[in-house]
Amino acid sequence: MHKEFKVTTAKAYPLGVSFCEEGMHIAAVCDHAADGEAGEFGVVLYDRKHKGGIRIPFPEEGRIGAVYAMMLEGYHDADCRYLFYCKDRVWQDPYCRRLDNPYRYGTERKSLPACMVPDKPYDWEGDAPLRYPYEDMILYALHVRGFTKHRSSGVIYRGTYRGITEKTAYLKELGITSVLLMPCYEFDEIMDRGIFANPGALEQTADPYRQKPLETDTGHMPQGSAKKNLRLNYWGYQEGLYYVPKSGYAHDRDAVTEYKDMVKELHKNGIEVLMQFYFPSKTASSEMLNILRYWVLTYHIDGFHVMGVDLPIEAFTNDPFLCDTKILTTQQYSPAEKDYMARTRSLGWLDDGFMFNMRRAVKGDDNMINQLIYHMRNNRPENGIINYIAKWDGMRLVDMVSYDRKHNEPNGEANQDGTDYNCSWNCGVEGKSRRKSITELRLRQMKNALSLVFLSQGTPLIYSGDEFGNTQNGNNNPYCQDNDVAWIKWNRSESADELLAYTKMLIRLRRSYAVLHSKMPLKGMDYLSCGYPDISFHGHEAWKPDTSPASRSIGVMYCCAYGEAGDEKEDTLIYIGINLYWTACYMGLPQLPKGRRWTPYSSTGPEASCDEPAGETTESLQKICVAPRTVVIYMAKKGDSR
C-alpha cells in the first residue's frame, strides 16, 4: 500500500497510460506472460516524491492473457514519468504519447528515456486537414533532419521541425501543395540497440527530473562512436514508438508541441503534411489503423505512406476516421478492392515503373516511346498515381545524369548495398566535371526529366533538393549517412538557380491548366466536338506519331477545352515537343484555326527553329526543328495572332 494512491484492478483497455477522474489508468502487454515465464511485471514510476523511481507491480487478478491493467486511485501527477519492467528488463511503453528525452540526435544515451502522459491542451486555431485531391497535388518528399541540417540552409533551428517551419516560405514559393515526411515517429537511430531494451540494469535508469542541458548535436556520428562501432539509421525505416514524434528532430524538449506548430504553420500556408510509417509484417491491421487514426485526430495529418506491410485496403476505405485520408502504397490491389477505393479515391499508388521507364527514355534507350506515352497518359478514376523520376532511395536527379554506377563506399559495405539498377547515364564523364559541354548537357537532361514528371497525368513527386540539383555524390543508398552526403546543400550555383527557376515554371504551368492534371483519364478523343481531342500524339508529321523501336521523339498536345468548365483558358492548346535523340529532328505541329499561331513558351535547350518555306507565315507554321535532347513547349492561345 502506497500513501499517495491505492492500487486496484482496472479495465484492460485502452492500452497505455492515461489520467481519468479516479486516478492513473495503466494497461500494458507483457510478452513474458504470454510465453509463460514467471516474474514480477509492473511500472517504474518517477515523480517529485520518488525521483529514483518506485516499482509498482500489476495485480495478477488484473491480467487478461498477456495484458495487465491497474488503476492508481487518487494519483494525478501529470508531470510524472514512467517505464515498464519485468524482472531485470526495463522498456518503454509502445503506446506512450510523449517521451522525455534529454539526448540530442545521434548521441549515445546513458539511460532509457522515460515516457510521459500528454497533459497540455493545444490551440489549433481552427486548423484542419486540407484534403487536396490527388490531381491537384504537387508532392515534395523530405527528411526532417536532412532538409535543413546543412549550414547553408540559412535557418536558425537546423535539422528540426522548427527548421521546416522556417522554410515554409520557400516551399510556398516553389509551388508545392504537400510535403511527405520520411519517418519522424520515435525510433532509436543508433543501430543494433533496440529502442525497447534498456542496455543497463534498472538501477542505471537516470533521474528524469534532473535538469540537464540537451547534449551537443555534432551532426555526424556520435563522439566516440568509432571506438564502439555505433552506426546511425538516418532514414528510420524501422519499428519504433509509433504514437510519439521523434524527439531527436525537435529543438525543444517538448517535441509534441513543436511538431504541432510545424503542421499548423504549413497548413496556414496551404501545404498538406503526409508521413511515412514503416510497419513490420507482424503488425496487426487493427493496431496500424489505431496509430494512423491517432495522428489524424491528434496532429491533423493529411495522409500516410505505409511501408513494410500489406495494407488492409477495405479496412482503410471503410474506416470512418480514415476514409478521406490519403494512403500511399506500392501495393497492387485486386479487382474487388477497386470498388472500395473508388468510393473515396483515398489510395495513392507510388509507381516505380514511371521512374525507371522515364529514366531510360531520357537517356535515349531504344523502344521507349510507347512506354513514355503510357506513363504520360496514365490516370485512374479509383486511385491517385504518384509519378517521380527520383525519390528518397536511389540516385538523386543530378546523380542520375552524373554517374553510370552507384558509389556507396562511405556506407562501409564495400559498395555491395543499394540497387545496381539505376538506369542512369553520366553524360560522358563519371562524377563531377567542369567541362562546359558536360555541365550544359546534364542541366538539359535534368530539365527534360522534370518536364516528363510535371507534364504527365497523375501526381508529381520530387525529393527535396532535386529542384536545384542537390547531389549525394553517387550514393544511391545513404541510409546511414547523417552528414553532407545526405543533407540538402542550399548554396546553389548559377546552373542550380536556372534549374530551380525551370522547376517553378513547370509547377506554375501545371497548376494553371486543369487539363494537365485531370481527375479522369484522358480519352484521346474529341468528345466535346471542339475540333481537337483532349490529348493527341504527333511525330515528324502532325497526327502521325512514330512509336517504332528506334524512335526517340514524340509530340504531345493538350487541348484545354477539356479542363474545368468555364475556364477562360479553355481555348488554349499546349504542344510539348520531346526530342530525346542525340541529333535534331523535325516535329509536326497541328494546324490551327485561321488567325491563330503557335508561340514558343519554353525550351530545355536552344529554342526550336522554324525553318519556314518561302512565303509561309507563322500562322500556318507546320514544322519545327527541335534541338538534340530537348523538350520544347509551344502554346496557341485565343486571340494570339501576332
C-alpha positions as CSV (number, residue, x, y, z in Angstrom):
1,M,0.0,0.0,0.0
2,H,1.3,3.4,-1.0
3,K,0.4,6.5,0.9
4,E,-0.2,8.7,-2.2
5,F,-2.5,6.3,-4.0
6,K,-4.3,2.9,-3.9
7,V,-3.6,0.2,-6.4
8,T,-6.7,-1.5,-7.8
9,T,-7.6,-3.6,-10.9
10,A,-8.9,-1.8,-13.9
11,K,-10.2,-2.3,-17.5
12,A,-7.6,-3.8,-19.9
13,Y,-8.4,-1.1,-22.5
14,P,-7.1,1.3,-23.7
15,L,-3.5,0.2,-23.7
16,G,-1.0,2.7,-22.4
17,V,-1.2,5.2,-19.6
18,S,-3.8,8.0,-19.1
19,F,-5.4,10.0,-16.4
20,C,-9.1,9.8,-15.5
21,E,-11.2,11.1,-12.7
22,E,-10.3,8.1,-10.4
23,G,-6.5,8.5,-11.0
24,M,-3.9,7.0,-13.3
25,H,-5.1,4.1,-15.6
26,I,-2.3,1.8,-16.8
27,A,-2.6,-1.1,-19.2
28,A,0.3,-2.9,-20.8
29,V,1.3,-6.0,-22.6
30,C,4.0,-8.3,-21.1
31,D,5.5,-10.8,-23.6
32,H,6.9,-12.8,-20.8
33,A,3.5,-13.5,-19.5
34,A,2.4,-14.8,-23.0
35,D,5.4,-17.1,-23.1
36,G,4.6,-18.5,-19.7
37,E,7.6,-17.0,-18.0
38,A,7.4,-16.1,-14.3
39,G,8.5,-12.8,-13.0
40,E,7.0,-9.6,-11.5
41,F,5.7,-7.2,-14.1
42,G,4.9,-3.6,-13.3
43,V,5.6,0.1,-13.6
44,V,8.6,2.1,-12.6
45,L,7.1,5.5,-11.6
46,Y,9.1,8.6,-11.3
47,D,7.8,11.8,-9.7
48,R,9.0,14.5,-7.4
49,K,8.4,12.4,-4.3
50,H,10.1,9.3,-5.9
51,K,12.9,10.7,-8.0
52,G,14.8,7.5,-8.0
53,G,11.7,5.6,-9.1
54,I,9.4,3.2,-7.3
55,R,8.2,-0.2,-8.6
56,I,4.5,-0.8,-8.7
57,P,3.7,-4.4,-9.7
58,F,0.5,-5.2,-11.6
59,P,-2.0,-7.2,-9.6
60,E,-2.3,-10.7,-11.0
61,E,-6.1,-10.6,-10.9
62,G,-5.9,-7.7,-13.4
63,R,-4.4,-9.9,-16.2
64,I,-6.2,-11.0,-19.3
65,G,-3.9,-13.1,-21.5
66,A,-0.7,-11.1,-21.8
67,V,-2.4,-7.8,-20.9
68,Y,-2.2,-6.3,-17.4
69,A,-4.1,-3.4,-16.1
70,M,-4.4,-1.4,-12.9
71,M,-5.6,1.9,-11.5
72,L,-3.6,4.1,-9.2
73,E,-6.6,5.7,-7.4
74,G,-6.0,9.2,-6.3
75,Y,-2.9,9.7,-8.3
76,H,-3.0,12.8,-10.6
77,D,0.6,14.0,-11.0
78,A,0.7,15.0,-14.7
79,D,4.5,15.6,-14.6
80,C,5.3,12.0,-13.7
81,R,7.5,9.8,-15.9
82,Y,7.3,6.0,-16.2
83,L,8.8,2.8,-17.7
84,F,7.7,-0.8,-17.6
85,Y,9.7,-3.6,-16.0
86,C,9.7,-7.4,-15.8
87,K,12.4,-8.9,-13.7
88,D,15.6,-7.1,-14.7
89,R,14.3,-5.9,-18.1
90,V,13.0,-2.3,-18.5
91,W,11.3,-0.9,-21.6
92,Q,9.3,2.0,-22.9
93,D,5.6,1.9,-23.3
94,P,4.9,1.3,-27.0
95,Y,1.6,3.2,-26.6
96,C,3.1,6.3,-24.9
97,R,2.1,9.6,-26.4
98,R,5.1,11.7,-25.2
99,L,8.7,11.0,-24.4
100,D,11.1,12.8,-22.0
101,N,14.3,12.5,-24.0
102,P,17.3,14.6,-22.8
103,Y,19.6,13.4,-25.6
104,R,20.3,15.0,-28.9
105,Y,20.1,13.1,-32.2
106,G,22.9,10.6,-32.7
107,T,24.4,10.8,-29.2
108,E,24.8,7.7,-27.1
109,R,22.3,7.7,-24.3
110,K,23.3,6.8,-20.7
111,S,19.8,5.8,-19.7
112,L,16.5,4.9,-21.2
113,P,14.3,8.0,-21.9
114,A,11.2,7.8,-19.8
115,C,7.6,8.0,-21.0
116,M,5.1,10.8,-20.1
117,V,1.4,11.3,-20.3
118,P,0.4,14.3,-22.5
119,D,-1.4,16.9,-20.4
120,K,-1.1,20.2,-22.1
121,P,-4.0,21.4,-24.3
122,Y,-3.1,22.8,-27.7
123,D,-4.7,25.6,-29.6
124,W,-5.1,24.6,-33.2
125,E,-6.7,27.9,-34.1
126,G,-9.3,26.2,-36.2
127,D,-6.8,24.1,-38.2
128,A,-7.9,21.0,-40.1
129,P,-6.5,18.7,-42.7
130,L,-6.6,20.3,-46.2
131,R,-7.7,17.3,-48.2
132,Y,-6.5,18.2,-51.7
133,P,-7.5,15.7,-54.4
134,Y,-4.6,13.8,-55.9
135,E,-4.9,15.6,-59.3
136,D,-4.3,19.0,-57.6
137,M,-1.2,17.9,-55.6
138,I,2.5,18.7,-56.0
139,L,4.2,16.3,-53.6
140,Y,7.6,17.1,-52.0
141,A,9.4,14.4,-50.1
142,L,11.9,15.4,-47.4
143,H,13.9,14.1,-44.5
144,V,13.1,16.2,-41.4
145,R,16.7,16.4,-40.3
146,G,18.5,16.4,-43.6
147,F,16.2,19.1,-45.1
148,T,17.7,22.0,-43.0
149,K,20.7,20.4,-41.1
150,H,23.4,21.7,-43.5
151,R,25.0,25.0,-42.5
152,S,23.9,26.5,-45.9
153,S,20.2,26.1,-45.1
154,G,20.0,29.6,-43.6
155,V,17.7,28.6,-40.8
156,I,18.2,29.1,-37.0
157,Y,16.9,25.7,-35.8
158,R,18.7,23.4,-38.2
159,G,17.6,19.8,-38.6
160,T,14.4,20.2,-36.6
161,Y,10.6,20.6,-37.0
162,R,11.2,24.3,-36.4
163,G,13.7,24.3,-39.3
164,I,10.9,23.1,-41.6
165,T,8.6,25.9,-40.3
166,E,11.4,28.4,-41.2
167,K,11.4,27.0,-44.7
168,T,7.7,27.4,-45.2
169,A,8.0,30.5,-47.3
170,Y,10.4,28.6,-49.7
171,L,8.0,25.7,-50.0
172,K,5.1,28.0,-50.8
173,E,7.1,30.0,-53.3
174,L,8.2,26.7,-55.0
175,G,4.5,25.9,-55.5
176,I,4.3,22.6,-53.8
177,T,1.0,21.6,-52.1
178,S,2.0,18.7,-49.9
179,V,5.1,17.5,-48.0
180,L,5.9,13.8,-47.4
181,L,8.0,13.4,-44.3
182,M,10.3,10.4,-44.0
183,P,9.9,8.5,-40.7
184,C,9.6,11.0,-37.8
185,Y,7.9,8.9,-35.2
186,E,10.2,8.0,-32.3
187,F,12.9,5.4,-33.2
188,D,16.4,4.7,-32.0
189,E,18.8,5.9,-34.7
190,I,21.7,4.0,-33.1
191,M,21.8,0.7,-34.9
192,D,21.9,-2.6,-33.1
193,R,20.4,-1.3,-30.0
194,G,16.6,-1.9,-29.8
195,I,14.5,1.0,-28.7
196,F,12.5,-1.1,-26.2
197,A,15.5,-2.6,-24.4
198,N,17.5,-0.9,-21.6
199,P,21.2,-1.5,-22.2
200,G,21.8,-1.4,-18.4
201,A,20.0,-2.6,-15.3
202,L,17.1,-0.9,-13.7
203,E,19.3,0.9,-11.2
204,Q,21.1,2.7,-14.0
205,T,17.9,4.5,-15.2
206,A,18.7,8.2,-14.7
207,D,16.5,10.5,-12.7
208,P,14.2,12.1,-15.3
209,Y,13.7,15.1,-13.1
210,R,17.4,16.0,-13.1
211,Q,17.6,19.2,-15.1
212,K,20.4,18.9,-17.7
213,P,21.0,20.7,-21.0
214,L,20.5,18.8,-24.2
215,E,23.6,17.2,-25.3
216,T,25.6,18.6,-28.2
217,D,24.4,17.7,-31.7
218,T,27.6,17.2,-33.7
219,G,25.6,16.4,-36.9
220,H,27.8,13.4,-37.6
221,M,28.4,10.1,-35.8
222,P,28.3,10.4,-32.0
223,Q,31.6,11.4,-30.4
224,G,33.5,8.2,-29.6
225,S,31.3,6.1,-31.9
226,A,34.3,4.9,-33.9
227,K,35.5,3.0,-30.8
228,K,32.2,1.5,-30.2
229,N,31.3,0.9,-33.8
230,L,28.0,2.8,-33.5
231,R,26.2,3.4,-36.7
232,L,23.2,5.6,-37.4
233,N,19.9,4.6,-39.1
234,Y,19.5,8.0,-40.7
235,W,16.4,7.0,-42.7
236,G,14.5,5.5,-39.8
237,Y,12.7,2.6,-41.6
238,Q,12.3,0.5,-38.5
239,E,10.0,-0.3,-35.6
240,G,9.5,2.4,-33.0
241,L,7.2,4.3,-30.7
242,Y,4.6,5.0,-33.3
243,Y,2.5,7.4,-31.2
244,V,5.3,9.9,-30.5
245,P,7.0,12.5,-32.7
246,K,10.7,11.8,-32.9
247,S,12.3,13.9,-30.1
248,G,15.7,14.0,-31.9
249,Y,14.1,16.1,-34.6
250,A,12.9,18.7,-32.1
251,H,14.8,21.7,-30.9
252,D,12.9,21.8,-27.6
253,R,12.3,19.0,-25.1
254,D,8.6,19.2,-26.0
255,A,8.6,17.5,-29.4
256,V,4.8,17.2,-29.3
257,T,4.1,20.9,-29.3
258,E,6.9,21.7,-31.8
259,Y,5.5,19.1,-34.2
260,K,2.0,20.5,-34.0
261,D,3.4,24.0,-34.5
262,M,5.0,22.8,-37.7
263,V,1.8,21.2,-39.0
264,K,-0.3,24.2,-38.2
265,E,2.1,26.6,-39.9
266,L,2.3,24.5,-43.1
267,H,-1.5,24.2,-43.2
268,K,-1.8,28.0,-42.8
269,N,0.3,28.3,-46.0
270,G,-1.8,25.8,-47.8
271,I,0.6,22.9,-47.5
272,E,-0.5,19.4,-46.5
273,V,1.6,17.1,-44.3
274,L,1.9,13.4,-45.1
275,M,4.1,10.9,-43.1
276,Q,5.9,7.7,-43.9
277,F,5.4,4.8,-41.5
278,Y,7.3,1.6,-41.6
279,F,5.4,-1.4,-40.0
280,P,7.0,-4.9,-39.7
281,S,4.9,-7.7,-41.3
282,K,3.8,-8.9,-37.8
283,T,1.9,-5.7,-37.2
284,A,-1.9,-6.3,-36.7
285,S,-4.2,-4.3,-39.0
286,S,-6.2,-3.1,-36.1
287,E,-3.1,-1.6,-34.4
288,M,-1.9,0.0,-37.6
289,L,-5.3,1.7,-38.0
290,N,-5.3,2.9,-34.4
291,I,-1.9,4.5,-35.0
292,L,-2.9,6.3,-38.1
293,R,-6.2,7.4,-36.6
294,Y,-4.3,8.9,-33.7
295,W,-2.1,11.0,-35.9
296,V,-5.1,12.3,-37.9
297,L,-7.0,13.2,-34.8
298,T,-4.1,14.5,-32.6
299,Y,-1.8,16.0,-35.2
300,H,-4.1,16.8,-38.1
301,I,-2.1,14.7,-40.6
302,D,-3.3,14.7,-44.2
303,G,-2.0,11.3,-45.3
304,F,0.4,8.5,-44.9
305,H,2.8,6.4,-46.9
306,V,2.6,2.9,-45.3
307,M,5.6,0.7,-45.8
308,G,6.7,-2.8,-44.8
309,V,3.3,-4.5,-44.5
310,D,0.3,-5.2,-46.8
311,L,-2.5,-2.7,-46.5
312,P,-6.0,-3.8,-45.5
313,I,-7.4,-1.6,-48.3
314,E,-11.1,-2.4,-47.5
315,A,-10.5,-1.6,-43.8
316,F,-9.0,1.8,-44.7
317,T,-11.7,2.9,-47.1
318,N,-14.4,1.8,-44.7
319,D,-12.9,3.4,-41.7
320,P,-14.9,6.5,-40.6
321,F,-11.8,8.3,-39.4
322,L,-9.6,7.5,-42.4
323,C,-12.0,7.3,-45.3
324,D,-10.8,10.7,-46.7
325,T,-7.2,10.5,-45.5
326,K,-4.6,9.8,-48.2
327,I,-2.9,6.5,-48.0
328,L,0.2,6.0,-50.3
329,T,1.4,2.5,-51.1
330,T,3.3,0.4,-53.7
331,Q,0.9,-2.5,-53.1
332,Q,-1.1,-3.8,-56.1
333,Y,-4.8,-4.1,-55.4
334,S,-7.4,-6.7,-56.6
335,P,-10.4,-6.0,-58.8
336,A,-12.7,-6.4,-55.8
337,E,-10.7,-3.8,-53.9
338,K,-11.0,-1.4,-56.8
339,D,-14.7,-0.8,-56.0
340,Y,-13.9,0.1,-52.3
341,M,-11.2,2.5,-53.4
342,A,-13.4,4.3,-55.9
343,R,-15.7,5.4,-53.1
344,T,-13.3,7.9,-51.7
345,R,-10.2,7.8,-54.0
346,S,-8.0,7.9,-50.9
347,L,-5.4,5.5,-52.1
348,G,-2.3,6.8,-54.0
349,W,-0.1,4.3,-55.9
350,L,3.7,5.0,-56.0
351,D,4.8,3.9,-59.4
352,D,8.5,2.8,-59.8
353,G,7.7,1.9,-63.3
354,F,7.4,5.5,-64.2
355,M,10.8,6.3,-62.7
356,F,12.7,3.6,-64.5
357,N,11.0,3.9,-67.8
358,M,11.3,7.6,-67.9
359,R,14.9,7.5,-66.9
360,R,15.6,5.1,-69.8
361,A,13.7,7.4,-72.2
362,V,15.6,10.5,-71.1
363,K,19.0,8.8,-71.6
364,G,17.9,7.7,-75.1
365,D,17.3,3.9,-74.8
366,D,15.6,2.0,-77.6
367,N,11.9,1.2,-77.6
368,M,10.8,3.7,-75.0
369,I,8.3,5.9,-76.8
370,N,5.3,3.6,-76.2
371,Q,6.2,3.5,-72.5
372,L,6.5,7.3,-72.4
373,I,3.1,7.7,-74.0
374,Y,1.6,5.2,-71.5
375,H,3.0,7.0,-68.4
376,M,2.1,10.5,-69.7
377,R,-1.5,9.4,-70.0
378,N,-1.7,7.1,-67.0
379,N,-4.5,8.1,-64.7
380,R,-7.2,6.1,-62.8
381,P,-10.6,7.1,-61.5
382,E,-10.3,4.8,-58.5
383,N,-6.9,6.0,-57.1
384,G,-4.2,8.5,-57.5
385,I,-1.0,7.8,-59.5
386,I,2.2,9.2,-57.9
387,N,4.9,9.8,-60.5
388,Y,8.6,10.5,-59.8
389,I,11.9,10.1,-61.5
390,A,14.0,10.2,-58.3
391,K,13.0,9.7,-54.7
392,W,14.4,9.1,-51.2
393,D,16.1,5.8,-52.1
394,G,18.1,5.5,-55.3
395,M,20.1,8.2,-57.1
396,R,19.2,11.9,-56.8
397,L,18.2,13.7,-60.0
398,V,21.6,15.3,-60.6
399,D,23.4,12.0,-59.8
400,M,21.2,10.2,-62.4
401,V,22.9,12.3,-65.1
402,S,26.4,12.3,-63.5
403,Y,27.1,8.7,-62.6
404,D,26.8,5.4,-64.5
405,R,27.1,3.3,-61.3
406,K,26.5,3.7,-57.6
407,H,29.2,5.0,-55.3
408,N,28.2,3.7,-51.8
409,E,31.7,3.1,-50.4
410,P,31.1,5.5,-47.5
411,N,28.3,3.2,-46.2
412,G,31.0,0.7,-45.2
413,E,29.6,-2.3,-47.1
414,A,32.2,-2.5,-49.9
415,N,29.7,-0.9,-52.3
416,Q,27.5,-4.0,-52.1
417,D,24.5,-2.3,-50.7
418,G,21.9,-0.4,-52.8
419,T,20.5,-1.3,-56.2
420,D,22.7,-1.8,-59.3
421,Y,19.7,-1.0,-61.5
422,N,19.8,2.8,-61.7
423,C,19.1,3.5,-65.4
424,S,21.5,6.4,-65.2
425,W,23.9,8.0,-67.7
426,N,26.9,10.2,-66.7
427,C,26.8,12.2,-70.0
428,G,30.3,11.1,-70.8
429,V,32.2,11.7,-67.5
430,E,31.8,9.8,-64.2
431,G,31.1,12.2,-61.4
432,K,31.8,15.9,-61.1
433,S,33.0,17.7,-64.2
434,R,33.9,21.3,-65.1
435,R,33.7,20.8,-68.9
436,K,31.1,23.2,-70.2
437,S,29.7,20.7,-72.7
438,I,29.1,18.1,-69.9
439,T,27.6,20.5,-67.4
440,E,25.2,22.0,-70.0
441,L,24.1,18.6,-71.2
442,R,23.5,17.5,-67.6
443,L,21.4,20.6,-66.9
444,R,19.4,19.9,-70.0
445,Q,18.8,16.3,-69.1
446,M,17.6,17.3,-65.6
447,K,15.2,19.7,-67.2
448,N,14.0,17.0,-69.6
449,A,13.4,14.6,-66.7
450,L,11.4,17.2,-64.7
451,S,9.4,18.1,-67.7
452,L,8.2,14.5,-68.0
453,V,7.3,14.4,-64.3
454,F,5.2,17.6,-64.3
455,L,3.7,17.4,-67.8
456,S,2.3,13.8,-67.2
457,Q,-1.0,13.0,-65.7
458,G,-1.0,11.8,-62.1
459,T,0.6,13.4,-59.1
460,P,4.2,14.6,-59.5
461,L,6.6,13.9,-56.6
462,I,10.1,15.4,-56.2
463,Y,12.6,14.8,-53.5
464,S,13.9,17.8,-51.6
465,G,16.9,19.4,-53.3
466,D,16.3,17.8,-56.7
467,E,14.7,21.1,-57.8
468,F,18.1,22.7,-57.8
469,G,20.4,19.7,-58.3
470,N,21.5,18.6,-54.8
471,T,23.9,15.7,-55.0
472,Q,24.7,12.7,-52.9
473,N,27.9,12.1,-54.9
474,G,26.5,8.9,-56.5
475,N,25.4,7.3,-53.3
476,N,22.1,5.6,-54.0
477,N,21.5,4.2,-50.5
478,P,22.6,6.8,-47.9
479,Y,20.5,5.2,-45.1
480,C,23.4,5.6,-42.6
481,Q,24.8,8.9,-43.8
482,D,23.9,11.7,-41.3
483,N,26.3,14.2,-42.9
484,D,26.9,16.2,-46.1
485,V,26.2,13.2,-48.3
486,A,22.5,13.0,-47.4
487,W,21.9,16.6,-46.2
488,I,20.5,19.2,-48.6
489,K,23.1,21.7,-49.6
490,W,21.5,25.1,-50.2
491,N,24.5,27.0,-51.5
492,R,23.5,27.0,-55.2
493,S,25.4,27.6,-58.4
494,E,24.2,29.6,-61.4
495,S,23.1,26.4,-63.1
496,A,21.3,25.3,-59.9
497,D,19.4,28.6,-59.9
498,E,18.4,28.0,-63.5
499,L,17.1,24.5,-62.7
500,L,15.1,25.9,-59.8
501,A,13.6,28.6,-62.0
502,Y,12.6,25.9,-64.5
503,T,11.1,23.7,-61.9
504,K,9.0,26.7,-60.6
505,M,7.9,27.4,-64.2
506,L,6.7,23.8,-64.7
507,I,4.8,23.8,-61.4
508,R,3.1,27.1,-62.3
509,L,2.2,25.8,-65.8
510,R,0.7,22.6,-64.4
511,R,-1.4,24.3,-61.8
512,S,-2.6,26.9,-64.3
513,Y,-4.2,24.4,-66.7
514,A,-6.7,21.8,-65.5
515,V,-6.1,19.5,-68.5
516,L,-2.5,19.0,-67.3
517,H,-3.8,17.5,-64.1
518,S,-7.1,15.8,-64.9
519,K,-9.1,13.8,-62.4
520,M,-10.3,11.4,-65.0
521,P,-8.2,9.5,-67.6
522,L,-7.9,11.4,-70.9
523,K,-9.5,9.6,-73.8
524,G,-7.6,10.8,-76.8
525,M,-10.9,11.7,-78.5
526,D,-12.8,14.8,-79.5
527,Y,-15.8,14.1,-77.4
528,L,-16.6,17.8,-77.0
529,S,-16.7,18.3,-80.8
530,C,-14.3,21.3,-80.4
531,G,-12.0,20.2,-83.2
532,Y,-9.3,18.6,-81.1
533,P,-9.1,15.6,-78.8
534,D,-8.2,16.1,-75.1
535,I,-4.7,14.6,-75.7
536,S,-3.1,13.7,-79.0
537,F,0.3,12.5,-80.1
538,H,2.4,13.6,-83.1
539,G,5.6,12.7,-84.9
540,H,7.6,14.2,-87.8
541,E,4.2,15.0,-89.2
542,A,1.2,16.1,-87.2
543,W,-1.2,13.3,-86.1
544,K,1.3,10.6,-87.1
545,P,3.4,9.6,-84.0
546,D,6.4,7.3,-84.6
547,T,6.3,4.6,-82.0
548,S,8.9,2.3,-83.6
549,P,11.7,0.9,-81.5
550,A,14.2,3.3,-83.0
551,S,12.0,6.4,-82.3
552,R,13.1,8.8,-79.6
553,S,10.8,11.7,-80.3
554,I,7.1,12.4,-79.7
555,G,4.9,15.4,-79.8
556,V,2.1,15.7,-77.2
557,M,-0.8,18.2,-77.5
558,Y,-3.2,19.0,-74.7
559,C,-6.5,20.8,-75.5
560,C,-7.5,23.0,-72.6
561,A,-11.2,22.8,-73.6
562,Y,-11.2,19.6,-71.6
563,G,-10.2,21.3,-68.4
564,E,-12.5,23.0,-66.0
565,A,-15.8,24.1,-67.4
566,G,-15.9,27.8,-68.0
567,D,-12.2,28.2,-67.7
568,E,-11.1,31.4,-69.5
569,K,-8.1,29.4,-70.8
570,E,-10.2,26.7,-72.4
571,D,-9.3,27.8,-75.9
572,T,-5.6,27.3,-75.3
573,L,-3.6,24.4,-76.9
574,I,-0.4,23.2,-75.4
575,Y,2.1,21.4,-77.6
576,I,5.1,19.6,-76.0
577,G,7.8,18.6,-78.4
578,I,10.0,15.8,-76.9
579,N,13.3,15.0,-78.7
580,L,15.4,12.6,-76.7
581,Y,17.6,11.7,-79.6
582,W,21.2,13.0,-79.9
583,T,20.5,14.8,-83.2
584,A,18.0,17.4,-84.0
585,C,14.7,16.4,-85.6
586,Y,11.7,18.0,-87.3
587,M,8.3,17.7,-85.5
588,G,4.9,18.4,-87.0
589,L,2.6,21.0,-85.4
590,P,-1.2,20.5,-85.7
591,Q,-2.8,23.1,-87.9
592,L,-4.6,26.0,-86.0
593,P,-7.8,27.9,-86.8
594,K,-7.3,30.9,-89.0
595,G,-5.8,33.9,-87.3
596,R,-4.1,31.9,-84.5
597,R,-0.4,30.9,-84.2
598,W,1.9,28.7,-82.2
599,T,4.1,30.7,-79.8
600,P,7.2,29.4,-78.1
601,Y,6.8,29.1,-74.3
602,S,9.9,27.3,-73.0
603,S,12.7,25.0,-74.0
604,T,15.2,22.9,-72.1
605,G,17.8,23.6,-74.7
606,P,18.1,26.0,-77.7
607,E,14.8,27.3,-78.9
608,A,13.3,25.3,-81.8
609,S,13.9,26.8,-85.2
610,C,11.0,27.2,-87.6
611,D,12.8,26.8,-91.0
612,E,9.7,28.2,-92.8
613,P,9.4,27.7,-96.6
614,A,9.5,30.8,-98.6
615,G,6.2,32.7,-98.3
616,E,4.9,30.6,-95.4
617,T,3.6,32.7,-92.5
618,T,3.9,31.9,-88.8
619,E,0.1,31.5,-88.7
620,S,0.5,28.5,-91.0
621,L,3.6,27.1,-89.4
622,Q,3.5,23.3,-89.6
623,K,7.0,22.1,-88.5
624,I,9.7,23.0,-86.0
625,C,13.2,21.7,-85.7
626,V,13.9,20.6,-82.1
627,A,17.5,20.5,-80.9
628,P,19.1,17.3,-79.6
629,R,17.9,16.1,-76.2
630,T,15.5,18.9,-75.8
631,V,11.9,19.4,-74.7
632,V,10.1,22.4,-76.0
633,I,6.6,23.8,-75.1
634,Y,4.5,25.8,-77.6
635,M,1.2,27.4,-76.9
636,A,-1.7,28.7,-79.0
637,K,-4.0,31.0,-77.1
638,K,-7.2,32.6,-78.1
639,G,-6.6,36.0,-79.6
640,D,-2.9,35.4,-80.0
641,S,-2.4,36.1,-83.7
642,R,0.6,38.3,-83.6
